[in-house]
């Protein structure tokens, strides 16, 4: 039997939480719950029934066990920086916040590994090992605030994912709390473990299979030489052709990013020290790393390709502060949109690199058709687009309109052979577009995995998989007081 909001008695549940954690780490006051009503996708908001703040893996296991005992759905939450509504609460659910599990448990430089808890901030890993000449490669734009646990849930990427891969390529092992409250270990501290790759299954599962409480990460040796190139173009098509030519030449940059004129000027208005050319139609930021001789040779080849495709200027930065200055604008691009518009709706589609010029033209046409401005900031090297649609959520009908525009962009990505997500996940926002990519048999196979780990559907219900509703309706379904919070498969 599914216990609904109208019949659930929260008193024994809360009493057990207080017994496990103490009164101060069980949040129930309405004004305090406001802090947790959304993640980085602020268009959708819902207060959870209860928020719990465990500080140890054992406490996580205990609160999940309580949820299982009372058949209460729960939503895991890290730092709350996700952009797909993955940590969007349900009204009849518990929000389990792992941000207080923030210890770096072990640093093994000889084997190039670091063991952390899920609340550790992404950038802390690199800060911990940089003095010894190492770093952690996955670097989302929110890396100064996002947590490793959230990166695990969403399989986050970043500007260096072209060469070094996304989060799953840097996770060796996990200690998990399953939806029953039982603890399990997958993977390990050696690169190749026998048996099923359950680490790979869990990374990117968006909280639907359980909660990671200990994570073994792979760190990399810092390269001998790093150089960042800034190339500006008078056409997006020329910049897109340059991206294809660089990869076709056999050069794999550490990072290869593109920004359009709209984004360039938004960033320059906010971060004036970037020195991006305001009159450029598009810029490329290209980072090359490796041995000094290799970096020098590749930079020369890339510069030649840029000029062959009509670049006006190509500047180079080797000094760490100069490199940081060039990247600062790209990292601040999302935040800069707040100066131009009260709200923005960001999408996260992937396309083949060869389709960049065509898709960017189509996005511009879609923006004109729907009547909204779209800024384009993206990982050009691997075709991961981040179109930012500017709108005003206080005006009736605008959210629904930009949802439709975002959906058209995702369908365009799939139509040209791409994907509906590169690194932000599916969450509540994009689940209805899963059938655009996957057949019924594909989705049924995924559900088998979810049912095995999560047979009662208690772990992050309503996320990842489609329902008969439209996308906007699906994301807002959690606002319905009659919604039970538990999906049936």
Protein Blocks (a to p, Z undefined) as FASTA:
>chain_A
ZZdfklpcfklmmmmmmmmnojklccfbfklmmmmmpcfblmbgcddfbdcddfbfklmm
mmmmmmmmnopacdddfehpacnhpmgccfkbccddfklmccdfbdcfknopadddfklc
fklmmmmmmmnopacfblcfklmmpcfklmmmnopabjklmmnopfklmcfbdcdddfko
pacdehjjbfbdghjdfklmmnonlopnoccfbdcdddddddfbdcddddddfbfklmmm
mmmmmmmnopacfbdcdddfklmmmmmmmmmmnopafkbfbdcddddeddfklmmmmmmm
mmmmmmmnopabdcddfbfklmmmmmmmmmmmmmmmmmmpmbdcdddddddfklmmmmmm
mmmmmmmmnopacdddddfknopacddddddfkbghklmmmmmmmmmmmmmmmmnopafb
fklonmlmlmmmmmmmpcfklmmmmmmmmmmmmmnomnoghihiacfbdfklmmmmmmpm
kbgoiacZZ
